[in-house]
Amino acid sequence: MPIYAFQCKACGKRFEQLETVKQHDQHTERCPKCGSIEIEHLIIDINVQTSKKT
């Protein structure tokens, strides 16, 4: 499951949430600090490692 990053527009809290793609498409995320649904999706860097050398 992917980890999504968000920032609350009401209180400014940044948080990450592990959820399925289906859950993410339903837009049910809430701020864990203030409970607001006014949140924005953040773009974050990812690090991918493989066992093969390229």
mmCIF entry with sequence, helices, sheets and N, C-alpha, C, O atoms, coordinates in Angstrom:
data_MODEL
# 
_entry.id   MODEL 
# 
_entity.id                         1 
_entity.type                       polymer 
_entity.pdbx_number_of_molecules   1 
# 
_entity_poly.entity_id                      1 
_entity_poly.type                           'polypeptide(L)' 
_entity_poly.nstd_linkage                   no 
_entity_poly.nstd_monomer                   no 
_entity_poly.pdbx_seq_one_letter_code       MPIYAFQCKACGKRFEQLETVKQHDQHTERCPKCGSIEIEHLIIDINVQTSKKT 
_entity_poly.pdbx_seq_one_letter_code_can   MPIYAFQCKACGKRFEQLETVKQHDQHTERCPKCGSIEIEHLIIDINVQTSKKT 
_entity_poly.pdbx_strand_id                 A 
# 
loop_
_entity_poly_seq.entity_id 
_entity_poly_seq.num 
_entity_poly_seq.mon_id 
_entity_poly_seq.hetero 
1 1  MET n 
1 2  PRO n 
1 3  ILE n 
1 4  TYR n 
1 5  ALA n 
1 6  PHE n 
1 7  GLN n 
1 8  CYS n 
1 9  LYS n 
1 10 ALA n 
1 11 CYS n 
1 12 GLY n 
1 13 LYS n 
1 14 ARG n 
1 15 PHE n 
1 16 GLU n 
1 17 GLN n 
1 18 LEU n 
1 19 GLU n 
1 20 THR n 
1 21 VAL n 
1 22 LYS n 
1 23 GLN n 
1 24 HIS n 
1 25 ASP n 
1 26 GLN n 
1 27 HIS n 
1 28 THR n 
1 29 GLU n 
1 30 ARG n 
1 31 CYS n 
1 32 PRO n 
1 33 LYS n 
1 34 CYS n 
1 35 GLY n 
1 36 SER n 
1 37 ILE n 
1 38 GLU n 
1 39 ILE n 
1 40 GLU n 
1 41 HIS n 
1 42 LEU n 
1 43 ILE n 
1 44 ILE n 
1 45 ASP n 
1 46 ILE n 
1 47 ASN n 
1 48 VAL n 
1 49 GLN n 
1 50 THR n 
1 51 SER n 
1 52 LYS n 
1 53 LYS n 
1 54 THR n 
# 
_struct_asym.id          A 
_struct_asym.entity_id   1 
# 
_struct_conf.conf_type_id            HELX_P 
_struct_conf.id                      HELX_P1 
_struct_conf.pdbx_PDB_helix_id       AA1 
_struct_conf.beg_label_comp_id       VAL 
_struct_conf.beg_label_asym_id       A 
_struct_conf.beg_label_seq_id        21 
_struct_conf.pdbx_beg_PDB_ins_code   ? 
_struct_conf.end_label_comp_id       ASP 
_struct_conf.end_label_asym_id       A 
_struct_conf.end_label_seq_id        25 
_struct_conf.pdbx_end_PDB_ins_code   ? 
_struct_conf.beg_auth_comp_id        VAL 
_struct_conf.beg_auth_asym_id        A 
_struct_conf.beg_auth_seq_id         21 
_struct_conf.end_auth_comp_id        ASP 
_struct_conf.end_auth_asym_id        A 
_struct_conf.end_auth_seq_id         25 
_struct_conf.pdbx_PDB_helix_class    1 
_struct_conf.details                 ? 
_struct_conf.pdbx_PDB_helix_length   5 
# 
_struct_conf_type.id          HELX_P 
_struct_conf_type.criteria    ? 
_struct_conf_type.reference   ? 
# 
_struct_sheet.id               AA1 
_struct_sheet.type             ? 
_struct_sheet.number_strands   3 
_struct_sheet.details          ? 
# 
loop_
_struct_sheet_order.sheet_id 
_struct_sheet_order.range_id_1 
_struct_sheet_order.range_id_2 
_struct_sheet_order.offset 
_struct_sheet_order.sense 
AA1 1 2 ? anti-parallel 
AA1 2 3 ? anti-parallel 
# 
loop_
_struct_sheet_range.sheet_id 
_struct_sheet_range.id 
_struct_sheet_range.beg_label_comp_id 
_struct_sheet_range.beg_label_asym_id 
_struct_sheet_range.beg_label_seq_id 
_struct_sheet_range.pdbx_beg_PDB_ins_code 
_struct_sheet_range.end_label_comp_id 
_struct_sheet_range.end_label_asym_id 
_struct_sheet_range.end_label_seq_id 
_struct_sheet_range.pdbx_end_PDB_ins_code 
_struct_sheet_range.beg_auth_comp_id 
_struct_sheet_range.beg_auth_asym_id 
_struct_sheet_range.beg_auth_seq_id 
_struct_sheet_range.end_auth_comp_id 
_struct_sheet_range.end_auth_asym_id 
_struct_sheet_range.end_auth_seq_id 
AA1 1 ARG A 14 ? LEU A 18 ? ARG A 14 LEU A 18 
AA1 2 ILE A 3  ? CYS A 8  ? ILE A 3  CYS A 8  
AA1 3 ILE A 39 ? LEU A 42 ? ILE A 39 LEU A 42 
# 
loop_
_atom_site.group_PDB 
_atom_site.id 
_atom_site.type_symbol 
_atom_site.label_atom_id 
_atom_site.label_alt_id 
_atom_site.label_comp_id 
_atom_site.label_asym_id 
_atom_site.label_entity_id 
_atom_site.label_seq_id 
_atom_site.pdbx_PDB_ins_code 
_atom_site.Cartn_x 
_atom_site.Cartn_y 
_atom_site.Cartn_z 
_atom_site.occupancy 
_atom_site.B_iso_or_equiv 
_atom_site.pdbx_formal_charge 
_atom_site.auth_seq_id 
_atom_site.auth_comp_id 
_atom_site.auth_asym_id 
_atom_site.auth_atom_id 
_atom_site.pdbx_PDB_model_num 
ATOM 1   N N  . MET A 1 1  ? 0.844   -1.178 0.000   1.00 0.00 ? 1  MET A N  1 
ATOM 2   C CA . MET A 1 1  ? 0.000   0.000  0.000   1.00 0.00 ? 1  MET A CA 1 
ATOM 3   C C  . MET A 1 1  ? 0.888   1.240  0.000   1.00 0.00 ? 1  MET A C  1 
ATOM 4   O O  . MET A 1 1  ? 1.904   1.278  0.694   1.00 0.00 ? 1  MET A O  1 
ATOM 5   N N  . PRO A 1 2  ? 0.513   2.243  -0.767  1.00 0.00 ? 2  PRO A N  1 
ATOM 6   C CA . PRO A 1 2  ? 1.294   3.482  -0.801  1.00 0.00 ? 2  PRO A CA 1 
ATOM 7   C C  . PRO A 1 2  ? 1.085   4.338  0.449   1.00 0.00 ? 2  PRO A C  1 
ATOM 8   O O  . PRO A 1 2  ? 0.061   4.255  1.127   1.00 0.00 ? 2  PRO A O  1 
ATOM 9   N N  . ILE A 1 3  ? 2.085   5.152  0.722   1.00 0.00 ? 3  ILE A N  1 
ATOM 10  C CA . ILE A 1 3  ? 1.994   6.144  1.790   1.00 0.00 ? 3  ILE A CA 1 
ATOM 11  C C  . ILE A 1 3  ? 1.761   7.491  1.120   1.00 0.00 ? 3  ILE A C  1 
ATOM 12  O O  . ILE A 1 3  ? 2.524   7.890  0.240   1.00 0.00 ? 3  ILE A O  1 
ATOM 13  N N  . TYR A 1 4  ? 0.713   8.188  1.532   1.00 0.00 ? 4  TYR A N  1 
ATOM 14  C CA . TYR A 1 4  ? 0.375   9.493  0.989   1.00 0.00 ? 4  TYR A CA 1 
ATOM 15  C C  . TYR A 1 4  ? 0.675   10.562 2.030   1.00 0.00 ? 4  TYR A C  1 
ATOM 16  O O  . TYR A 1 4  ? 0.491   10.342 3.227   1.00 0.00 ? 4  TYR A O  1 
ATOM 17  N N  . ALA A 1 5  ? 1.141   11.725 1.567   1.00 0.00 ? 5  ALA A N  1 
ATOM 18  C CA . ALA A 1 5  ? 1.454   12.842 2.455   1.00 0.00 ? 5  ALA A CA 1 
ATOM 19  C C  . ALA A 1 5  ? 0.435   13.955 2.238   1.00 0.00 ? 5  ALA A C  1 
ATOM 20  O O  . ALA A 1 5  ? 0.030   14.235 1.110   1.00 0.00 ? 5  ALA A O  1 
ATOM 21  N N  . PHE A 1 6  ? 0.031   14.581 3.334   1.00 0.00 ? 6  PHE A N  1 
ATOM 22  C CA . PHE A 1 6  ? -0.974  15.633 3.294   1.00 0.00 ? 6  PHE A CA 1 
ATOM 23  C C  . PHE A 1 6  ? -0.552  16.793 4.196   1.00 0.00 ? 6  PHE A C  1 
ATOM 24  O O  . PHE A 1 6  ? 0.304   16.651 5.070   1.00 0.00 ? 6  PHE A O  1 
ATOM 25  N N  . GLN A 1 7  ? -1.183  17.945 3.956   1.00 0.00 ? 7  GLN A N  1 
ATOM 26  C CA . GLN A 1 7  ? -1.045  19.077 4.859   1.00 0.00 ? 7  GLN A CA 1 
ATOM 27  C C  . GLN A 1 7  ? -2.430  19.668 5.067   1.00 0.00 ? 7  GLN A C  1 
ATOM 28  O O  . GLN A 1 7  ? -3.173  19.892 4.112   1.00 0.00 ? 7  GLN A O  1 
ATOM 29  N N  . CYS A 1 8  ? -2.769  19.917 6.326   1.00 0.00 ? 8  CYS A N  1 
ATOM 30  C CA . CYS A 1 8  ? -4.070  20.479 6.675   1.00 0.00 ? 8  CYS A CA 1 
ATOM 31  C C  . CYS A 1 8  ? -4.063  21.978 6.366   1.00 0.00 ? 8  CYS A C  1 
ATOM 32  O O  . CYS A 1 8  ? -3.139  22.694 6.751   1.00 0.00 ? 8  CYS A O  1 
ATOM 33  N N  . LYS A 1 9  ? -5.095  22.440 5.674   1.00 0.00 ? 9  LYS A N  1 
ATOM 34  C CA . LYS A 1 9  ? -5.219  23.864 5.355   1.00 0.00 ? 9  LYS A CA 1 
ATOM 35  C C  . LYS A 1 9  ? -5.705  24.662 6.564   1.00 0.00 ? 9  LYS A C  1 
ATOM 36  O O  . LYS A 1 9  ? -5.485  25.871 6.637   1.00 0.00 ? 9  LYS A O  1 
ATOM 37  N N  . ALA A 1 10 ? -6.363  23.994 7.509   1.00 0.00 ? 10 ALA A N  1 
ATOM 38  C CA . ALA A 1 10 ? -6.904  24.680 8.677   1.00 0.00 ? 10 ALA A CA 1 
ATOM 39  C C  . ALA A 1 10 ? -5.842  24.943 9.747   1.00 0.00 ? 10 ALA A C  1 
ATOM 40  O O  . ALA A 1 10 ? -5.751  26.056 10.265  1.00 0.00 ? 10 ALA A O  1 
ATOM 41  N N  . CYS A 1 11 ? -5.040  23.928 10.082  1.00 0.00 ? 11 CYS A N  1 
ATOM 42  C CA . CYS A 1 11 ? -4.075  24.092 11.181  1.00 0.00 ? 11 CYS A CA 1 
ATOM 43  C C  . CYS A 1 11 ? -2.621  23.982 10.739  1.00 0.00 ? 11 CYS A C  1 
ATOM 44  O O  . CYS A 1 11 ? -1.720  24.274 11.525  1.00 0.00 ? 11 CYS A O  1 
ATOM 45  N N  . GLY A 1 12 ? -2.370  23.565 9.491   1.00 0.00 ? 12 GLY A N  1 
ATOM 46  C CA . GLY A 1 12 ? -1.005  23.488 8.982   1.00 0.00 ? 12 GLY A CA 1 
ATOM 47  C C  . GLY A 1 12 ? -0.259  22.202 9.281   1.00 0.00 ? 12 GLY A C  1 
ATOM 48  O O  . GLY A 1 12 ? 0.898   22.057 8.885   1.00 0.00 ? 12 GLY A O  1 
ATOM 49  N N  . LYS A 1 13 ? -0.894  21.262 9.973   1.00 0.00 ? 13 LYS A N  1 
ATOM 50  C CA . LYS A 1 13 ? -0.221  20.001 10.322  1.00 0.00 ? 13 LYS A CA 1 
ATOM 51  C C  . LYS A 1 13 ? 0.069   19.185 9.069   1.00 0.00 ? 13 LYS A C  1 
ATOM 52  O O  . LYS A 1 13 ? -0.790  19.029 8.201   1.00 0.00 ? 13 LYS A O  1 
ATOM 53  N N  . ARG A 1 14 ? 1.292   18.667 8.986   1.00 0.00 ? 14 ARG A N  1 
ATOM 54  C CA . ARG A 1 14 ? 1.663   17.740 7.923   1.00 0.00 ? 14 ARG A CA 1 
ATOM 55  C C  . ARG A 1 14 ? 1.589   16.330 8.484   1.00 0.00 ? 14 ARG A C  1 
ATOM 56  O O  . ARG A 1 14 ? 2.003   16.079 9.616   1.00 0.00 ? 14 ARG A O  1 
ATOM 57  N N  . PHE A 1 15 ? 1.054   15.404 7.678   1.00 0.00 ? 15 PHE A N  1 
ATOM 58  C CA . PHE A 1 15 ? 0.957   14.032 8.139   1.00 0.00 ? 15 PHE A CA 1 
ATOM 59  C C  . PHE A 1 15 ? 0.995   13.084 6.954   1.00 0.00 ? 15 PHE A C  1 
ATOM 60  O O  . PHE A 1 15 ? 0.727   13.473 5.818   1.00 0.00 ? 15 PHE A O  1 
ATOM 61  N N  . GLU A 1 16 ? 1.332   11.837 7.238   1.00 0.00 ? 16 GLU A N  1 
ATOM 62  C CA . GLU A 1 16 ? 1.366   10.786 6.235   1.00 0.00 ? 16 GLU A CA 1 
ATOM 63  C C  . GLU A 1 16 ? 0.348   9.726  6.611   1.00 0.00 ? 16 GLU A C  1 
ATOM 64  O O  . GLU A 1 16 ? 0.063   9.501  7.788   1.00 0.00 ? 16 GLU A O  1 
ATOM 65  N N  . GLN A 1 17 ? -0.195  9.079  5.589   1.00 0.00 ? 17 GLN A N  1 
ATOM 66  C CA . GLN A 1 17 ? -1.215  8.076  5.837   1.00 0.00 ? 17 GLN A CA 1 
ATOM 67  C C  . GLN A 1 17 ? -1.017  6.910  4.875   1.00 0.00 ? 17 GLN A C  1 
ATOM 68  O O  . GLN A 1 17 ? -0.869  7.109  3.670   1.00 0.00 ? 17 GLN A O  1 
ATOM 69  N N  . LEU A 1 18 ? -1.017  5.707  5.407   1.00 0.00 ? 18 LEU A N  1 
ATOM 70  C CA . LEU A 1 18 ? -0.915  4.490  4.617   1.00 0.00 ? 18 LEU A CA 1 
ATOM 71  C C  . LEU A 1 18 ? -2.326  4.063  4.231   1.00 0.00 ? 18 LEU A C  1 
ATOM 72  O O  . LEU A 1 18 ? -3.164  3.817  5.098   1.00 0.00 ? 18 LEU A O  1 
ATOM 73  N N  . GLU A 1 19 ? -2.590  3.974  2.917   1.00 0.00 ? 19 GLU A N  1 
ATOM 74  C CA . GLU A 1 19 ? -3.924  3.598  2.485   1.00 0.00 ? 19 GLU A CA 1 
ATOM 75  C C  . GLU A 1 19 ? -3.874  2.974  1.100   1.00 0.00 ? 19 GLU A C  1 
ATOM 76  O O  . GLU A 1 19 ? -2.930  3.196  0.342   1.00 0.00 ? 19 GLU A O  1 
ATOM 77  N N  . THR A 1 20 ? -4.889  2.198  0.776   1.00 0.00 ? 20 THR A N  1 
ATOM 78  C CA . THR A 1 20 ? -4.973  1.593  -0.545  1.00 0.00 ? 20 THR A CA 1 
ATOM 79  C C  . THR A 1 20 ? -5.323  2.680  -1.568  1.00 0.00 ? 20 THR A C  1 
ATOM 80  O O  . THR A 1 20 ? -5.762  3.768  -1.196  1.00 0.00 ? 20 THR A O  1 
ATOM 81  N N  . VAL A 1 21 ? -5.129  2.385  -2.831  1.00 0.00 ? 21 VAL A N  1 
ATOM 82  C CA . VAL A 1 21 ? -5.482  3.333  -3.885  1.00 0.00 ? 21 VAL A CA 1 
ATOM 83  C C  . VAL A 1 21 ? -6.988  3.603  -3.856  1.00 0.00 ? 21 VAL A C  1 
ATOM 84  O O  . VAL A 1 21 ? -7.423  4.735  -4.066  1.00 0.00 ? 21 VAL A O  1 
ATOM 85  N N  . LYS A 1 22 ? -7.778  2.564  -3.597  1.00 0.00 ? 22 LYS A N  1 
ATOM 86  C CA . LYS A 1 22 ? -9.236  2.720  -3.516  1.00 0.00 ? 22 LYS A CA 1 
ATOM 87  C C  . LYS A 1 22 ? -9.616  3.671  -2.375  1.00 0.00 ? 22 LYS A C  1 
ATOM 88  O O  . LYS A 1 22 ? -10.466 4.541  -2.562  1.00 0.00 ? 22 LYS A O  1 
ATOM 89  N N  . GLN A 1 23 ? -9.003  3.518  -1.207  1.00 0.00 ? 23 GLN A N  1 
ATOM 90  C CA . GLN A 1 23 ? -9.265  4.421  -0.086  1.00 0.00 ? 23 GLN A CA 1 
ATOM 91  C C  . GLN A 1 23 ? -8.880  5.849  -0.448  1.00 0.00 ? 23 GLN A C  1 
ATOM 92  O O  . GLN A 1 23 ? -9.604  6.793  -0.132  1.00 0.00 ? 23 GLN A O  1 
ATOM 93  N N  . HIS A 1 24 ? -7.740  6.004  -1.111  1.00 0.00 ? 24 HIS A N  1 
ATOM 94  C CA . HIS A 1 24 ? -7.266  7.334  -1.484  1.00 0.00 ? 24 HIS A CA 1 
ATOM 95  C C  . HIS A 1 24 ? -8.226  8.002  -2.468  1.00 0.00 ? 24 HIS A C  1 
ATOM 96  O O  . HIS A 1 24 ? -8.454  9.209  -2.382  1.00 0.00 ? 24 HIS A O  1 
ATOM 97  N N  . ASP A 1 25 ? -8.787  7.237  -3.394  1.00 0.00 ? 25 ASP A N  1 
ATOM 98  C CA . ASP A 1 25 ? -9.722  7.784  -4.374  1.00 0.00 ? 25 ASP A CA 1 
ATOM 99  C C  . ASP A 1 25 ? -11.041 8.231  -3.752  1.00 0.00 ? 25 ASP A C  1 
ATOM 100 O O  . ASP A 1 25 ? -11.764 9.028  -4.349  1.00 0.00 ? 25 ASP A O  1 
ATOM 101 N N  . GLN A 1 26 ? -11.365 7.730  -2.561  1.00 0.00 ? 26 GLN A N  1 
ATOM 102 C CA . GLN A 1 26 ? -12.614 8.101  -1.893  1.00 0.00 ? 26 GLN A CA 1 
ATOM 103 C C  . GLN A 1 26 ? -12.507 9.432  -1.148  1.00 0.00 ? 26 GLN A C  1 
ATOM 104 O O  . GLN A 1 26 ? -13.523 9.980  -0.723  1.00 0.00 ? 26 GLN A O  1 
ATOM 105 N N  . HIS A 1 27 ? -11.290 9.960  -0.985  1.00 0.00 ? 27 HIS A N  1 
ATOM 106 C CA . HIS A 1 27 ? -11.047 11.260 -0.337  1.00 0.00 ? 27 HIS A CA 1 
ATOM 107 C C  . HIS A 1 27 ? -11.684 11.348 1.058   1.00 0.00 ? 27 HIS A C  1 
ATOM 108 O O  . HIS A 1 27 ? -12.416 12.292 1.354   1.00 0.00 ? 27 HIS A O  1 
ATOM 109 N N  . THR A 1 28 ? -11.403 10.376 1.891   1.00 0.00 ? 28 THR A N  1 
ATOM 110 C CA . THR A 1 28 ? -11.962 10.360 3.245   1.00 0.00 ? 28 THR A CA 1 
ATOM 111 C C  . THR A 1 28 ? -10.943 10.804 4.295   1.00 0.00 ? 28 THR A C  1 
ATOM 112 O O  . THR A 1 28 ? -11.177 10.631 5.492   1.00 0.00 ? 28 THR A O  1 
ATOM 113 N N  . GLU A 1 29 ? -9.820  11.371 3.862   1.00 0.00 ? 29 GLU A N  1 
ATOM 114 C CA . GLU A 1 29 ? -8.768  11.749 4.786   1.00 0.00 ? 29 GLU A CA 1 
ATOM 115 C C  . GLU A 1 29 ? -9.221  12.918 5.679   1.00 0.00 ? 29 GLU A C  1 
ATOM 116 O O  . GLU A 1 29 ? -9.931  13.823 5.241   1.00 0.00 ? 29 GLU A O  1 
ATOM 117 N N  . ARG A 1 30 ? -8.787  12.864 6.930   1.00 0.00 ? 30 ARG A N  1 
ATOM 118 C CA . ARG A 1 30 ? -9.043  13.937 7.896   1.00 0.00 ? 30 ARG A CA 1 
ATOM 119 C C  . ARG A 1 30 ? -7.750  14.241 8.630   1.00 0.00 ? 30 ARG A C  1 
ATOM 120 O O  . ARG A 1 30 ? -6.912  13.360 8.823   1.00 0.00 ? 30 ARG A O  1 
ATOM 121 N N  . CYS A 1 31 ? -7.593  15.486 9.037   1.00 0.00 ? 31 CYS A N  1 
ATOM 122 C CA . CYS A 1 31 ? -6.421  15.884 9.802   1.00 0.00 ? 31 CYS A CA 1 
ATOM 123 C C  . CYS A 1 31 ? -6.456  15.197 11.167  1.00 0.00 ? 31 CYS A C  1 
ATOM 124 O O  . CYS A 1 31 ? -7.473  15.254 11.859  1.00 0.00 ? 31 CYS A O  1 
ATOM 125 N N  . PRO A 1 32 ? -5.358  14.550 11.562  1.00 0.00 ? 32 PRO A N  1 
ATOM 126 C CA . PRO A 1 32 ? -5.345  13.879 12.867  1.00 0.00 ? 32 PRO A CA 1 
ATOM 127 C C  . PRO A 1 32 ? -5.288  14.865 14.042  1.00 0.00 ? 32 PRO A C  1 
ATOM 128 O O  . PRO A 1 32 ? -5.580  14.488 15.177  1.00 0.00 ? 32 PRO A O  1 
ATOM 129 N N  . LYS A 1 33 ? -4.919  16.109 13.782  1.00 0.00 ? 33 LYS A N  1 
ATOM 130 C CA . LYS A 1 33 ? -4.817  17.106 14.858  1.00 0.00 ? 33 LYS A CA 1 
ATOM 131 C C  . LYS A 1 33 ? -6.152  17.806 15.117  1.00 0.00 ? 33 LYS A C  1 
ATOM 132 O O  . LYS A 1 33 ? -6.615  17.871 16.256  1.00 0.00 ? 33 LYS A O  1 
ATOM 133 N N  . CYS A 1 34 ? -6.775  18.339 14.035  1.00 0.00 ? 34 CYS A N  1 
ATOM 134 C CA . CYS A 1 34 ? -7.990  19.134 14.232  1.00 0.00 ? 34 CYS A CA 1 
ATOM 135 C C  . CYS A 1 34 ? -9.246  18.501 13.640  1.00 0.00 ? 34 CYS A C  1 
ATOM 136 O O  . CYS A 1 34 ? -10.352 18.985 13.883  1.00 0.00 ? 34 CYS A O  1 
ATOM 137 N N  . GLY A 1 35 ? -9.091  17.411 12.856  1.00 0.00 ? 35 GLY A N  1 
ATOM 138 C CA . GLY A 1 35 ? -10.240 16.725 12.282  1.00 0.00 ? 35 GLY A CA 1 
ATOM 139 C C  . GLY A 1 35 ? -10.791 17.350 11.013  1.00 0.00 ? 35 GLY A C  1 
ATOM 140 O O  . GLY A 1 35 ? -11.815 16.896 10.503  1.00 0.00 ? 35 GLY A O  1 
ATOM 141 N N  . SER A 1 36 ? -10.148 18.367 10.498  1.00 0.00 ? 36 SER A N  1 
ATOM 142 C CA . SER A 1 36 ? -10.615 19.052 9.295   1.00 0.00 ? 36 SER A CA 1 
ATOM 143 C C  . SER A 1 36 ? -10.486 18.163 8.062   1.00 0.00 ? 36 SER A C  1 
ATOM 144 O O  . SER A 1 36 ? -9.577  17.338 7.967   1.00 0.00 ? 36 SER A O  1 
ATOM 145 N N  . ILE A 1 37 ? -11.408 18.345 7.123   1.00 0.00 ? 37 ILE A N  1 
ATOM 146 C CA . ILE A 1 37 ? -11.309 17.652 5.837   1.00 0.00 ? 37 ILE A CA 1 
ATOM 147 C C  . ILE A 1 37 ? -10.664 18.567 4.790   1.00 0.00 ? 37 ILE A C  1 
ATOM 148 O O  . ILE A 1 37 ? -10.501 18.162 3.639   1.00 0.00 ? 37 ILE A O  1 
ATOM 149 N N  . GLU A 1 38 ? -10.302 19.777 5.170   1.00 0.00 ? 38 GLU A N  1 
ATOM 150 C CA . GLU A 1 38 ? -9.650  20.743 4.279   1.00 0.00 ? 38 GLU A CA 1 
ATOM 151 C C  . GLU A 1 38 ? -8.152  20.443 4.243   1.00 0.00 ? 38 GLU A C  1 
ATOM 152 O O  . GLU A 1 38 ? -7.362  21.119 4.902   1.00 0.00 ? 38 GLU A O  1 
ATOM 153 N N  . ILE A 1 39 ? -7.769  19.431 3.474   1.00 0.00 ? 39 ILE A N  1 
ATOM 154 C CA . ILE A 1 39 ? -6.368  19.041 3.395   1.00 0.00 ? 39 ILE A CA 1 
ATOM 155 C C  . ILE A 1 39 ? -5.927  19.016 1.939   1.00 0.00 ? 39 ILE A C  1 
ATOM 156 O O  . ILE A 1 39 ? -6.741  18.876 1.026   1.00 0.00 ? 39 ILE A O  1 
ATOM 157 N N  . GLU A 1 40 ? -4.638  19.152 1.746   1.00 0.00 ? 40 GLU A N  1 
ATOM 158 C CA . GLU A 1 40 ? -4.092  19.071 0.397   1.00 0.00 ? 40 GLU A CA 1 
ATOM 159 C C  . GLU A 1 40 ? -3.058  17.963 0.322   1.00 0.00 ? 40 GLU A C  1 
ATOM 160 O O  . GLU A 1 40 ? -2.341  17.683 1.283   1.00 0.00 ? 40 GLU A O  1 
ATOM 161 N N  . HIS A 1 41 ? -3.002  17.345 -0.842  1.00 0.00 ? 41 HIS A N  1 
ATOM 162 C CA . HIS A 1 41 ? -2.067  16.257 -1.100  1.00 0.00 ? 41 HIS A CA 1 
ATOM 163 C C  . HIS A 1 41 ? -0.696  16.866 -1.387  1.00 0.00 ? 41 HIS A C  1 
ATOM 164 O O  . HIS A 1 41 ? -0.588  17.808 -2.172  1.00 0.00 ? 41 HIS A O  1 
ATOM 165 N N  . LEU A 1 42 ? 0.352   16.331 -0.755  1.00 0.00 ? 42 LEU A N  1 
ATOM 166 C CA . LEU A 1 42 ? 1.710   16.811 -0.971  1.00 0.00 ? 42 LEU A CA 1 
ATOM 167 C C  . LEU A 1 42 ? 2.470   15.848 -1.871  1.00 0.00 ? 42 LEU A C  1 
ATOM 168 O O  . LEU A 1 42 ? 2.245   14.638 -1.834  1.00 0.00 ? 42 LEU A O  1 
ATOM 169 N N  . ILE A 1 43 ? 3.363   16.389 -2.671  1.00 0.00 ? 43 ILE A N  1 
ATOM 170 C CA . ILE A 1 43 ? 4.247   15.586 -3.495  1.00 0.00 ? 43 ILE A CA 1 
ATOM 171 C C  . ILE A 1 43 ? 5.528   15.374 -2.700  1.00 0.00 ? 43 ILE A C  1 
ATOM 172 O O  . ILE A 1 43 ? 6.164   16.340 -2.277  1.00 0.00 ? 43 ILE A O  1 
ATOM 173 N N  . ILE A 1 44 ? 5.911   14.116 -2.493  1.00 0.00 ? 44 ILE A N  1 
ATOM 174 C CA . ILE A 1 44 ? 7.116   13.822 -1.716  1.00 0.00 ? 44 ILE A CA 1 
ATOM 175 C C  . ILE A 1 44 ? 8.059   12.951 -2.541  1.00 0.00 ? 44 ILE A C  1 
ATOM 176 O O  . ILE A 1 44 ? 7.637   12.263 -3.471  1.00 0.00 ? 44 ILE A O  1 
ATOM 177 N N  . ASP A 1 45 ? 9.326   12.993 -2.190  1.00 0.00 ? 45 ASP A N  1 
ATOM 178 C CA . ASP A 1 45 ? 10.322  12.143 -2.836  1.00 0.00 ? 45 ASP A CA 1 
ATOM 179 C C  . ASP A 1 45 ? 10.173  10.716 -2.343  1.00 0.00 ? 45 ASP A C  1 
ATOM 180 O O  . ASP A 1 45 ? 9.758   10.474 -1.210  1.00 0.00 ? 45 ASP A O  1 
ATOM 181 N N  . ILE A 1 46 ? 10.517  9.777  -3.210  1.00 0.00 ? 46 ILE A N  1 
ATOM 182 C CA . ILE A 1 46 ? 10.535  8.377  -2.805  1.00 0.00 ? 46 ILE A CA 1 
ATOM 183 C C  . ILE A 1 46 ? 11.918  7.808  -3.070  1.00 0.00 ? 46 ILE A C  1 
ATOM 184 O O  . ILE A 1 46 ? 12.664  8.322  -3.904  1.00 0.00 ? 46 ILE A O  1 
ATOM 185 N N  . ASN A 1 47 ? 12.246  6.767  -2.369  1.00 0.00 ? 47 ASN A N  1 
ATOM 186 C CA . ASN A 1 47 ? 13.520  6.089  -2.536  1.00 0.00 ? 47 ASN A CA 1 
ATOM 187 C C  . ASN A 1 47 ? 13.217  4.628  -2.859  1.00 0.00 ? 47 ASN A C  1 
ATOM 188 O O  . ASN A 1 47 ? 12.588  3.923  -2.070  1.00 0.00 ? 47 ASN A O  1 
ATOM 189 N N  . VAL A 1 48 ? 13.670  4.189  -4.018  1.00 0.00 ? 48 VAL A N  1 
ATOM 190 C CA . VAL A 1 48 ? 13.425  2.816  -4.439  1.00 0.00 ? 48 VAL A CA 1 
ATOM 191 C C  . VAL A 1 48 ? 14.764  2.101  -4.533  1.00 0.00 ? 48 VAL A C  1 
ATOM 192 O O  . VAL A 1 48 ? 15.705  2.593  -5.155  1.00 0.00 ? 48 VAL A O  1 
ATOM 193 N N  . GLN A 1 49 ? 14.833  0.946  -3.910  1.00 0.00 ? 49 GLN A N  1 
ATOM 194 C CA . GLN A 1 49 ? 16.058  0.139  -3.963  1.00 0.00 ? 49 GLN A CA 1 
ATOM 195 C C  . GLN A 1 49 ? 15.714  -1.220 -4.542  1.00 0.00 ? 49 GLN A C  1 
ATOM 196 O O  . GLN A 1 49 ? 14.667  -1.796 -4.246  1.00 0.00 ? 49 GLN A O  1 
ATOM 197 N N  . THR A 1 50 ? 16.620  -1.722 -5.377  1.00 0.00 ? 50 THR A N  1 
ATOM 198 C CA . THR A 1 50 ? 16.449  -3.053 -5.924  1.00 0.00 ? 50 THR A CA 1 
ATOM 199 C C  . THR A 1 50 ? 17.654  -3.905 -5.531  1.00 0.00 ? 50 THR A C  1 
ATOM 200 O O  . THR A 1 50 ? 18.689  -3.386 -5.111  1.00 0.00 ? 50 THR A O  1 
ATOM 201 N N  . SER A 1 51 ? 17.505  -5.178 -5.670  1.00 0.00 ? 51 SER A N  1 
ATOM 202 C CA . SER A 1 51 ? 18.616  -6.066 -5.320  1.00 0.00 ? 51 SER A CA 1 
ATOM 203 C C  . SER A 1 51 ? 19.609  -6.215 -6.472  1.00 0.00 ? 51 SER A C  1 
ATOM 204 O O  . SER A 1 51 ? 20.730  -6.682 -6.274  1.00 0.00 ? 51 SER A O  1 
ATOM 205 N N  . LYS A 1 52 ? 19.193  -5.816 -7.673  1.00 0.00 ? 52 LYS A N  1 
ATOM 206 C CA . LYS A 1 52 ? 20.078  -5.942 -8.841  1.00 0.00 ? 52 LYS A CA 1 
ATOM 207 C C  . LYS A 1 52 ? 20.893  -4.664 -9.036  1.00 0.00 ? 52 LYS A C  1 
ATOM 208 O O  . LYS A 1 52 ? 20.400  -3.560 -8.805  1.00 0.00 ? 52 LYS A O  1 
ATOM 209 N N  . LYS A 1 53 ? 22.133  -4.826 -9.459  1.00 0.00 ? 53 LYS A N  1 
ATOM 210 C CA . LYS A 1 53 ? 22.962  -3.688 -9.781  1.00 0.00 ? 53 LYS A CA 1 
ATOM 211 C C  . LYS A 1 53 ? 22.731  -3.312 -11.235 1.00 0.00 ? 53 LYS A C  1 
ATOM 212 O O  . LYS A 1 53 ? 22.665  -4.178 -12.107 1.00 0.00 ? 53 LYS A O  1 
ATOM 213 N N  . THR A 1 54 ? 22.608  -2.017 -11.489 1.00 0.00 ? 54 THR A N  1 
ATOM 214 C CA . THR A 1 54 ? 22.361  -1.578 -12.870 1.00 0.00 ? 54 THR A CA 1 
ATOM 215 C C  . THR A 1 54 ? 23.578  -0.885 -13.439 1.00 0.00 ? 54 THR A C  1 
ATOM 216 O O  . THR A 1 54 ? 23.558  -0.447 -14.589 1.00 0.00 ? 54 THR A O  1 
# 
